[in-house]
Amino acid sequence: MKRLFLLALFCAWFASISCLAQDLHSRVLEMKKSYGSSGNIVVLDDNTVQIEPNMPGPICGLPRLEAGKTTWSFYTFPLASVTVPLTLVDEGMIAEDLVFTSQDAQTAYKPGDVGDTTMVVIVGMPGKEFHAVMYDRDKLTRLGPGPHNAAAYGQTPDQVEAFGLTFSDRAAAQAFVSALKDAIHLAKAQALDSRPATGDLRASASHGRP
C-alpha cells in the first residue's frame, strides 16, 4: 500500500511539473510572437531565452515634467543578444514607458505629445546579472551594405543588471509584458516544485523499503 501511495504521489507530482512546463512553453511562444517585429527570441532550455533585438536599436528620449519644465533623459540599448534565465528576472521591476525616437523629438515636443515607441525595461533579481553581447552603435551605423562579421561592429560580451527592449506597436509590447510575467511566475513555480518534491519522494521511498 505504501508503495502504491508513493507511486500515486509521484504521478501527481510529475503531472503537475508537466503541466507547468507546457504552460511555460506556451507563454514563451507568446513572447516570441509579440516580439517578432522588434527582434527574435531563441529558446535555450526550459526556462532560459536568448533575446536578439534588431540592430541598431533606437535612441529613446523620455520627457519628464519637473517644476513646470520639461527635462529629457535618453537611453539606448546596443544589444546584439541577451541571455535571460526567467527565474532571475524581478517581475515586480518590469517597467513600460512611451518614448520618442525621432531625431528632432526634443525640439518638436509639446506637452501632451505621446511617444512613438514603447520601451520595456527588464531588471534582474538583486545581485543577479544577465549575460549580454553588446555592439558599438557608432561603428554599426557607419557600416555600408553587408554582410559584416561581429568584429566589424565591435561586439563584446558584458554582464548587465537591466536592459531595455523597444516596440513600435504598443499592443505588442503589452502582450509581451503579460506573457513575460506569466512565464516568470511559471518558471519560478517549476523551479520550486521540482527540487523539494524530488527530495521528499526519495526520502519517503527510502523509509518505505522493507
Backbone torsions as a table, in degrees:
resi	resn	phi	psi	omega
1	MET	NA	-41.6	-178.6
2	LYS	-63.3	-39.1	179.6
3	ARG	-67.9	-37.5	177.4
4	LEU	-64.2	-40.3	178.0
5	PHE	-62.7	-43.3	179.6
6	LEU	-64.8	-38.6	178.6
7	LEU	-64.3	-43.7	178.9
8	ALA	-63.9	-40.1	178.8
9	LEU	-63.7	-42.7	179.3
10	PHE	-64.4	-42.8	-179.6
11	CYS	-62.7	-41.2	178.9
12	ALA	-64.9	-42.7	178.5
13	TRP	-63.7	-43.4	-179.0
14	PHE	-64.6	-40.3	178.6
15	ALA	-63.2	-38.8	178.5
16	SER	-64.0	-44.1	178.7
17	ILE	-64.0	-41.6	-179.4
18	SER	-63.9	-40.5	179.1
19	CYS	-64.6	-43.3	176.9
20	LEU	-59.9	-43.0	-178.7
21	ALA	-64.2	-40.5	179.3
22	GLN	-66.4	-43.3	178.4
23	ASP	-63.4	-41.0	179.0
24	LEU	-62.5	-43.8	179.7
25	HIS	-60.4	-41.7	-178.6
26	SER	-66.6	-36.5	178.8
27	ARG	-68.7	-38.5	177.9
28	VAL	-64.6	-38.5	176.4
29	LEU	-63.3	-36.3	175.7
30	GLU	-64.6	-41.6	176.5
31	MET	-59.3	-46.2	-178.1
32	LYS	-60.7	-43.3	-178.9
33	LYS	-65.6	-46.3	-176.8
34	SER	-71.1	-21.5	-179.9
35	TYR	-91.6	-2.6	-170.9
36	GLY	-53.7	-36.6	-178.8
37	SER	-82.8	-9.7	-178.3
38	SER	-105.4	-16.9	-178.0
39	GLY	166.4	-153.4	-176.7
40	ASN	-132.7	150.8	174.9
41	ILE	-125.0	126.6	178.4
42	VAL	-109.5	130.0	177.9
43	VAL	-85.5	117.6	-177.9
44	LEU	-90.6	-39.0	174.2
45	ASP	-157.5	-165.8	-173.0
46	ASP	-56.4	-33.5	-177.3
47	ASN	-134.9	23.6	-180.0
48	THR	-129.1	130.4	177.1
49	VAL	-123.1	154.1	172.5
50	GLN	-114.2	120.4	-178.3
51	ILE	-98.9	129.4	-177.4
52	GLU	-123.3	91.5	-178.8
53	PRO	-67.0	151.4	171.7
54	ASN	-61.5	140.8	-179.8
55	MET	-112.3	144.9	-6.9
56	PRO	-80.0	147.2	174.2
57	GLY	-74.4	154.8	-178.3
58	PRO	-73.6	160.2	167.4
59	ILE	-88.0	123.5	-172.2
60	CYS	-103.1	122.3	176.2
61	GLY	-100.5	127.8	-178.1
62	LEU	-119.6	109.8	179.6
63	PRO	-83.2	144.5	175.4
64	ARG	-133.0	139.3	176.5
65	LEU	-95.1	114.4	-178.5
66	GLU	-129.7	120.0	179.6
67	ALA	53.9	41.8	177.2
68	GLY	77.3	6.2	-177.9
69	LYS	-125.8	140.8	179.9
70	THR	-87.3	123.1	174.6
71	THR	-114.2	156.1	-175.5
72	TRP	-122.6	141.6	168.7
73	SER	-119.7	141.7	-178.4
74	PHE	-121.0	137.4	-177.0
75	TYR	-132.1	143.8	170.3
76	THR	-143.7	144.1	-176.6
77	PHE	-126.6	86.8	-176.6
78	PRO	-78.1	69.4	-176.9
79	LEU	-98.6	122.9	167.2
80	ALA	-80.7	-36.5	175.4
81	SER	-164.0	157.3	173.2
82	VAL	-143.5	131.6	-178.9
83	THR	-94.1	125.7	-171.2
84	VAL	-124.9	98.6	166.8
85	PRO	-70.1	118.7	-172.1
86	LEU	-60.3	-29.8	-179.6
87	THR	-69.8	-14.2	-179.6
88	LEU	-93.9	-2.2	-178.5
89	VAL	-86.9	135.7	174.5
90	ASP	-88.5	99.2	-175.4
91	GLU	-64.9	-23.1	178.6
92	GLY	-74.4	-12.6	-177.7
93	MET	-105.3	2.4	177.9
94	ILE	-67.8	127.9	-175.8
95	ALA	-128.5	148.4	175.7
96	GLU	-121.8	137.8	174.5
97	ASP	-140.0	143.1	171.4
98	LEU	-86.5	124.7	-174.8
99	VAL	-125.6	166.4	-179.9
100	PHE	-110.1	134.9	-176.5
101	THR	-118.9	-3.2	178.7
102	SER	-75.2	151.1	-175.5
103	GLN	-65.2	-28.0	-177.7
104	ASP	-101.1	19.6	-175.4
105	ALA	-57.1	-42.2	-174.7
106	GLN	-66.1	-37.2	-178.2
107	THR	-85.4	-30.3	-176.9
108	ALA	-86.8	-14.2	-173.7
109	TYR	-64.7	137.8	171.6
110	LYS	-126.9	141.0	179.6
111	PRO	-49.6	131.4	-177.8
112	GLY	102.1	-17.3	176.7
113	ASP	-62.9	145.3	-179.1
114	VAL	-108.3	135.7	-178.9
115	GLY	-61.4	156.1	-177.4
116	ASP	-90.9	-9.1	-173.5
117	THR	-137.8	144.7	174.3
118	THR	-99.5	126.8	176.8
119	MET	-104.5	123.8	177.6
120	VAL	-108.4	122.2	-179.1
121	VAL	-104.8	129.0	-177.6
122	ILE	-117.3	130.5	-173.1
123	VAL	-121.8	143.1	177.3
124	GLY	-79.6	160.9	172.9
125	MET	-60.5	156.1	-178.1
126	PRO	-50.4	126.4	178.5
127	GLY	83.3	-2.2	-178.2
128	LYS	-103.7	145.0	179.3
129	GLU	-129.4	160.6	177.2
130	PHE	-109.2	140.8	176.6
131	HIS	-78.8	125.9	-178.1
132	ALA	-126.8	156.7	169.1
133	VAL	-117.0	117.2	-176.1
134	MET	-100.6	158.3	174.1
135	TYR	-128.1	161.4	178.1
136	ASP	-86.2	109.9	-175.0
137	ARG	-60.3	-41.4	-178.5
138	ASP	-64.2	-43.2	177.8
139	LYS	-61.5	-42.8	-177.0
140	LEU	-64.6	-43.9	-177.0
141	THR	-70.9	-20.8	178.8
142	ARG	-86.6	-11.8	-177.3
143	LEU	-71.6	143.8	174.0
144	GLY	-82.8	-166.7	179.0
145	PRO	-56.7	142.3	-175.8
146	GLY	-88.9	-159.9	7.7
147	PRO	-79.1	155.7	178.2
148	HIS	-128.6	149.5	176.5
149	ASN	-89.1	172.8	-175.6
150	ALA	-59.4	-34.5	-178.3
151	ALA	-65.3	-29.3	-177.0
152	ALA	-64.9	-31.3	177.2
153	TYR	-114.9	25.8	166.0
154	GLY	65.6	44.8	178.6
155	GLN	-69.2	134.5	177.4
156	THR	-142.5	145.9	176.3
157	PRO	-75.8	152.5	179.7
158	ASP	-156.6	164.8	173.8
159	GLN	-117.1	129.9	-176.5
160	VAL	-127.1	142.3	177.1
161	GLU	-82.7	-24.5	-178.5
162	ALA	-153.7	159.1	177.3
163	PHE	-153.8	162.7	-179.7
164	GLY	-120.0	146.9	174.8
165	LEU	-121.8	146.9	-177.8
166	THR	-118.9	146.0	-179.2
167	PHE	-135.2	127.3	175.1
168	SER	-76.5	-21.7	-179.9
169	ASP	-105.7	114.9	-176.2
170	ARG	-65.6	-37.0	179.8
171	ALA	-62.7	-38.0	177.8
172	ALA	-65.7	-39.1	178.1
173	ALA	-62.8	-43.6	-179.3
174	GLN	-67.0	-38.3	177.2
175	ALA	-64.9	-39.5	178.8
176	PHE	-63.0	-47.2	-177.9
177	VAL	-63.2	-42.3	179.2
178	SER	-61.9	-46.0	179.6
179	ALA	-66.8	-37.9	179.4
180	LEU	-63.5	-46.6	-179.7
181	LYS	-61.7	-42.3	177.3
182	ASP	-62.1	-43.1	-179.0
183	ALA	-63.4	-39.4	178.7
184	ILE	-63.3	-46.7	179.5
185	HIS	-59.6	-44.1	-178.6
186	LEU	-67.3	-41.5	179.9
187	ALA	-63.4	-41.5	179.6
188	LYS	-69.5	-38.0	177.5
189	ALA	-65.9	-40.2	179.1
190	GLN	-64.5	-40.1	179.4
191	ALA	-64.8	-40.0	178.9
192	LEU	-69.9	-40.5	-177.5
193	ASP	-67.1	-38.6	-171.3
194	SER	-75.4	-27.5	-175.0
195	ARG	-82.5	-62.0	-175.2
196	PRO	-65.2	-37.1	-176.0
197	ALA	-61.6	-42.4	-179.7
198	THR	-61.6	-45.0	179.7
199	GLY	-63.9	-41.3	-179.3
200	ASP	-64.4	-41.3	-179.3
201	LEU	-65.3	-41.1	179.8
202	ARG	-63.8	-42.1	-179.3
203	ALA	-64.5	-43.1	-179.9
204	SER	-64.6	-41.8	-179.9
205	ALA	-62.9	-38.7	-179.4
206	SER	-63.6	-43.3	-179.4
207	HIS	-72.1	-22.5	-177.5
208	GLY	-85.1	-5.3	-179.5
209	ARG	-71.0	140.2	177.7
210	PRO	-67.2	NA	NA
